[in-house]
Amino acid sequence: MSMLHSVRAVFVGLKTSCQQIRLQSTSLDGTPLKKLGFIGLGNMGASMSMNLVKKGFDVTVFDINKAACERVSKVGAKVAGSTQELAQNVEFILTMLPASPHLKSLYLEDDGLSKFLDKNKFIIDMSTIDPSVSKELAKHFETVGAKFIDAPVSGGIKAAEDGTLTFMVGGDPSVVETAKPVLLAMGSRVIYCGAVSSGQVAKTCNNLILGISMAAVSEAMNLGVKLGLDPKLLASVINSSSGRCWSSDTYNPVPGVMENVPSSKDYKAGFTTEMLAKDLKIAENAAKEIGLTLEVGKKTLEIYENIITQQLGHKDFSFVYKHFTDKQTK
């Protein structure tokens, strides 16, 4: 009987594995998944592309950082010699690039990828860029017939490594459905936000809150410590009270309060101050386009920009706590 149970267990395991493989190798309508090209292997992109490979996708990557390409190739990705070579040999092009100018250069310049785009190409941009640029790209892709969604991510480096990212997605619902298996190979949640650029709008609002909350937590922690409270005790109070937020309970900016966060590693960046300031600038520009003023956001941006002028933009954005403590002691 035990032998029979063992055989059945093996059979069930094999059946489950085959079902998983079938899910990974077919789209929602049962057709084979297309070849994927991934451009941008930074702190986030490298882990995201490796998760695609690990889930059974045929992935080709490109980055100007050859060491990053080599790292991803070790898990089975192919490496293209150029973005043009990549675009010619895949049907899905995924981008995870630092800022709007990089996307515009990649797709809109004369030597960009436009000549390789047609109705058979799917473009998934997971970068955090200006919503207006996302709309501009969408119009361009429409002229060549390519399908496009914006799908910026949230969760940070750890979620990218673990494959638990959240995607905020904008675009045609049918295109989003086609792209979902790809996104869920890198994340655990796909939130449909509406038309193209809606994902970027949601991400912009989220990161506006992120920057403000990190500055607020840092200022409050600095106040409490200067008034004599133990930082771990203060964090415990905040995290069980109405001041609780991600910047305090998951990514606390005070050295020694939490393990395995940048503040306890000399603020070695997970998400740099420069990148956070870039995102706050995106929010400010988006607000200006519709006649709004972000009063708290504007002041918060000034704080982070001050850190950058001190040649510290490479530090994690939680370094804003150290900025407050140093400023007070000078």
C-alpha positions as CSV (number, residue, x, y, z in Angstrom):
1,M,0.0,0.0,0.0
2,S,2.8,2.4,0.9
3,M,4.5,1.7,-2.5
4,L,1.2,2.4,-4.2
5,H,0.8,5.7,-2.3
6,S,4.4,6.6,-3.3
7,V,3.7,5.9,-7.0
8,R,0.5,8.0,-6.8
9,A,2.4,10.8,-5.1
10,V,5.1,10.8,-7.8
11,F,2.4,10.8,-10.5
12,V,0.5,13.7,-8.9
13,G,3.8,15.6,-8.6
14,L,4.6,15.0,-12.3
15,K,1.1,16.0,-13.3
16,T,1.4,19.2,-11.3
17,S,4.8,19.9,-12.8
18,C,3.5,19.3,-16.3
19,Q,0.6,21.7,-15.7
20,Q,3.0,24.4,-14.5
21,I,5.2,23.9,-17.5
22,R,2.2,24.1,-19.8
23,L,1.1,27.3,-18.1
24,Q,4.5,28.8,-18.5
25,S,4.8,27.9,-22.1
26,T,1.4,29.0,-23.3
27,S,-0.6,32.2,-23.2
28,L,-4.1,32.6,-22.0
29,D,-5.6,31.4,-25.3
30,G,-3.4,28.3,-25.3
31,T,-1.0,29.5,-28.0
32,P,2.8,29.3,-27.4
33,L,4.4,32.2,-25.5
34,K,6.5,34.4,-27.6
35,K,10.2,35.0,-27.2
36,L,11.0,37.8,-24.7
37,G,13.6,40.5,-25.0
38,F,14.6,42.3,-21.8
39,I,16.5,45.7,-21.9
40,G,17.9,47.1,-18.6
41,L,19.6,44.9,-16.1
42,G,20.0,47.2,-13.2
43,N,19.2,46.5,-9.5
44,M,15.7,45.5,-10.4
45,G,15.9,44.4,-14.0
46,A,18.6,41.7,-13.5
47,S,16.5,39.8,-10.9
48,M,13.3,40.3,-13.0
49,S,14.9,38.9,-16.1
50,M,16.3,35.9,-14.2
51,N,12.9,35.1,-12.8
52,L,11.5,35.0,-16.4
53,V,14.2,32.5,-17.3
54,K,13.6,30.4,-14.2
55,K,9.9,30.3,-15.1
56,G,10.7,28.7,-18.4
57,F,10.6,31.7,-20.8
58,D,13.0,32.1,-23.7
59,V,14.7,35.3,-22.7
60,T,17.3,37.5,-24.6
61,V,18.8,40.4,-22.6
62,F,20.7,43.5,-23.3
63,D,22.4,46.1,-21.1
64,I,25.5,48.3,-21.6
65,N,26.8,46.8,-18.4
66,K,28.4,43.6,-19.7
67,A,28.9,42.2,-16.2
68,A,25.1,42.4,-15.7
69,C,24.5,40.5,-19.0
70,E,27.0,37.8,-18.0
71,R,25.3,37.4,-14.6
72,V,21.9,36.8,-16.2
73,S,23.3,34.6,-18.9
74,K,24.5,32.2,-16.2
75,V,20.9,31.2,-15.4
76,G,20.1,30.6,-19.1
77,A,19.4,33.9,-20.8
78,K,20.8,34.7,-24.2
79,V,22.7,38.0,-24.6
80,A,22.2,40.2,-27.6
81,G,25.0,42.3,-29.0
82,S,22.7,45.4,-29.4
83,T,19.1,46.5,-28.8
84,Q,18.6,46.2,-32.6
85,E,19.7,42.6,-32.6
86,L,17.4,41.9,-29.6
87,A,14.4,43.5,-31.2
88,Q,14.7,41.5,-34.4
89,N,14.6,38.2,-32.6
90,V,11.9,38.6,-30.1
91,E,8.2,39.3,-30.0
92,F,7.9,40.8,-26.5
93,I,10.2,43.7,-25.7
94,L,10.4,44.5,-22.0
95,T,12.2,47.6,-20.7
96,M,13.4,48.5,-17.2
97,L,15.3,51.8,-17.7
98,P,16.1,54.7,-15.4
99,A,14.2,57.6,-16.9
100,S,12.1,59.0,-19.7
101,P,15.0,60.1,-21.9
102,H,16.3,56.5,-22.1
103,L,12.9,55.3,-23.4
104,K,12.6,58.2,-25.9
105,S,16.1,57.5,-27.2
106,L,15.5,53.7,-27.5
107,Y,12.3,54.0,-29.5
108,L,11.9,57.5,-31.0
109,E,15.4,58.4,-32.3
110,D,16.4,57.7,-35.9
111,D,18.7,54.9,-34.8
112,G,16.1,53.5,-32.4
113,L,14.0,50.4,-32.6
114,S,11.1,51.7,-34.6
115,K,12.1,50.0,-37.8
116,F,11.8,46.7,-36.0
117,L,8.3,47.2,-34.7
118,D,5.1,46.0,-36.3
119,K,1.8,44.4,-35.4
120,N,3.5,41.3,-34.0
121,K,5.5,43.2,-31.4
122,F,4.4,43.6,-27.8
123,I,6.1,46.4,-25.8
124,I,6.0,46.2,-22.0
125,D,7.6,49.2,-20.3
126,M,8.2,48.6,-16.6
127,S,10.3,51.8,-16.0
128,T,9.0,54.7,-13.9
129,I,8.7,57.6,-16.4
130,D,6.6,60.7,-17.0
131,P,3.0,59.7,-17.8
132,S,3.1,62.2,-20.7
133,V,6.1,60.3,-22.2
134,S,4.2,57.1,-21.9
135,K,1.4,58.6,-23.9
136,E,3.9,59.9,-26.5
137,L,5.4,56.4,-26.8
138,A,1.9,54.8,-27.1
139,K,1.0,57.2,-30.0
140,H,4.2,56.3,-31.8
141,F,3.7,52.5,-31.3
142,E,0.2,52.9,-32.7
143,T,1.6,54.3,-36.0
144,V,3.7,51.2,-36.5
145,G,1.0,48.8,-35.2
146,A,2.9,47.6,-32.1
147,K,1.0,46.8,-28.9
148,F,2.0,48.7,-25.8
149,I,1.3,48.7,-22.1
150,D,3.0,50.7,-19.3
151,A,3.6,48.5,-16.2
152,P,5.7,50.2,-13.6
153,V,6.5,48.1,-10.5
154,S,6.5,48.5,-6.7
155,G,8.2,46.4,-4.1
156,G,11.8,47.1,-4.4
157,I,14.9,44.9,-4.9
158,K,13.8,42.2,-2.5
159,A,10.4,41.8,-4.3
160,A,12.2,41.7,-7.6
161,E,14.5,38.9,-6.3
162,D,11.6,37.0,-4.8
163,G,9.3,37.5,-7.8
164,T,6.6,39.2,-5.7
165,L,6.5,42.6,-7.4
166,T,3.2,44.5,-7.9
167,F,2.6,45.8,-11.4
168,M,0.5,48.9,-12.0
169,V,-0.7,48.5,-15.6
170,G,-2.2,50.8,-18.2
171,G,-3.2,49.9,-21.7
172,D,-5.8,48.0,-23.8
173,P,-7.3,45.3,-21.6
174,S,-6.8,42.6,-24.2
175,V,-3.1,43.4,-24.5
176,V,-2.8,43.4,-20.7
177,E,-4.4,39.9,-20.6
178,T,-1.9,38.7,-23.2
179,A,1.0,40.2,-21.1
180,K,-0.2,38.9,-17.7
181,P,1.6,35.5,-17.7
182,V,4.8,37.4,-18.4
183,L,4.2,39.9,-15.6
184,L,3.1,37.2,-13.1
185,A,6.4,35.4,-13.7
186,M,8.1,38.4,-12.1
187,G,5.4,39.5,-9.6
188,S,2.5,38.4,-7.5
189,R,0.0,41.0,-8.4
190,V,-1.2,42.9,-11.5
191,I,-3.4,45.9,-11.0
192,Y,-5.2,47.2,-14.1
193,C,-5.3,51.0,-13.8
194,G,-7.0,52.0,-17.1
195,A,-5.8,53.4,-20.4
196,V,-2.2,53.8,-21.4
197,S,-0.2,55.9,-18.9
198,S,-2.6,55.1,-16.1
199,G,0.0,52.7,-14.6
200,Q,2.5,55.5,-14.6
201,V,0.1,57.9,-12.9
202,A,-0.6,55.3,-10.1
203,K,3.2,54.8,-9.7
204,T,3.8,58.5,-9.6
205,C,1.3,59.0,-6.8
206,N,2.7,56.0,-4.9
207,N,6.2,57.3,-5.0
208,L,5.1,60.8,-4.1
209,I,3.8,59.3,-0.9
210,L,6.9,57.2,-0.5
211,G,9.2,60.2,-0.6
212,I,7.1,62.3,1.7
213,S,6.6,59.5,4.2
214,M,10.3,58.6,4.4
215,A,11.2,62.3,5.1
216,A,8.4,62.5,7.7
217,V,9.5,59.3,9.5
218,S,13.1,60.4,9.4
219,E,12.3,63.8,10.9
220,A,10.1,62.3,13.6
221,M,12.7,59.7,14.5
222,N,15.4,62.3,14.7
223,L,13.2,64.4,17.0
224,G,12.5,61.5,19.3
225,V,16.1,60.3,19.5
226,K,17.3,63.9,20.2
227,L,14.7,64.1,23.0
228,G,16.1,60.9,24.6
229,L,14.0,58.0,23.3
230,D,15.6,54.8,22.2
231,P,15.1,54.5,18.4
232,K,14.0,50.9,18.6
233,L,11.4,51.8,21.2
234,L,10.2,54.7,19.2
235,A,9.9,52.7,16.1
236,S,7.9,50.1,18.0
237,V,5.5,52.7,19.2
238,I,5.1,54.2,15.7
239,N,4.6,50.8,14.2
240,S,1.7,50.0,16.5
241,S,0.1,53.4,16.3
242,S,-1.4,55.7,13.7
243,G,2.0,56.8,12.4
244,R,2.7,53.3,11.0
245,C,3.8,53.2,7.4
246,W,6.1,51.2,5.1
247,S,8.9,53.7,5.7
248,S,8.9,52.9,9.4
249,D,7.8,49.3,9.7
250,T,9.6,47.8,6.7
251,Y,12.4,50.2,5.7
252,N,13.2,52.1,8.8
253,P,15.8,54.9,8.1
254,V,17.5,54.7,11.5
255,P,20.7,52.6,11.7
256,G,20.3,49.6,14.0
257,V,16.5,49.6,14.2
258,M,16.1,46.9,11.6
259,E,18.4,44.4,10.0
260,N,18.9,43.9,6.3
261,V,17.8,47.4,5.3
262,P,20.0,50.1,3.8
263,S,20.1,52.2,7.0
264,S,22.0,49.4,8.7
265,K,24.4,49.0,5.8
266,D,25.7,52.5,5.6
267,Y,22.8,53.4,3.4
268,K,24.0,51.3,0.5
269,A,21.4,51.9,-2.0
270,G,18.4,49.7,-2.8
271,F,16.6,52.8,-4.2
272,T,18.9,55.8,-4.6
273,T,18.2,59.3,-3.5
274,E,18.7,60.4,-7.1
275,M,16.1,58.0,-8.3
276,L,13.6,59.1,-5.7
277,A,14.2,62.7,-6.5
278,K,13.6,61.9,-10.2
279,D,10.2,60.3,-9.3
280,L,9.3,63.4,-7.2
281,K,10.2,65.6,-10.2
282,I,7.9,63.4,-12.4
283,A,5.1,64.1,-9.9
284,E,5.8,67.8,-9.9
285,N,5.9,68.0,-13.7
286,A,2.6,66.0,-14.0
287,A,1.0,68.4,-11.5
288,K,2.1,71.5,-13.4
289,E,0.7,70.1,-16.6
290,I,-2.8,70.2,-15.1
291,G,-2.3,73.4,-13.0
292,L,-1.7,71.8,-9.6
293,T,0.9,72.7,-7.0
294,L,2.3,69.9,-4.8
295,E,3.1,71.9,-1.7
296,V,4.4,69.1,0.5
297,G,5.9,67.3,-2.5
298,K,7.8,70.4,-3.6
299,K,9.4,70.9,-0.1
300,T,10.2,67.2,0.0
301,L,11.9,67.3,-3.4
302,E,14.0,70.2,-2.2
303,I,15.2,68.1,0.8
304,Y,16.3,65.3,-1.4
305,E,17.9,67.6,-4.0
306,N,19.9,69.2,-1.2
307,I,21.3,65.7,-0.4
308,I,22.2,65.3,-4.1
309,T,24.1,68.7,-4.1
310,Q,26.3,67.2,-1.3
311,Q,27.4,64.4,-3.8
312,L,25.4,61.9,-1.8
313,G,22.7,61.1,-4.4
314,H,24.1,57.6,-4.7
315,K,23.1,56.8,-1.1
316,D,19.7,55.1,-0.5
317,F,16.8,57.5,-0.2
318,S,16.5,56.6,3.5
319,F,19.7,58.6,4.0
320,V,17.4,61.5,4.5
321,Y,17.4,60.6,8.2
322,K,21.2,61.1,8.3
323,H,20.7,64.3,6.4
324,F,18.5,65.6,9.3
325,T,20.8,64.4,12.0
326,D,23.9,65.8,10.4
327,K,22.2,69.1,9.7
328,Q,21.2,69.5,13.3
329,T,24.7,68.8,14.7
330,K,26.6,71.3,12.4
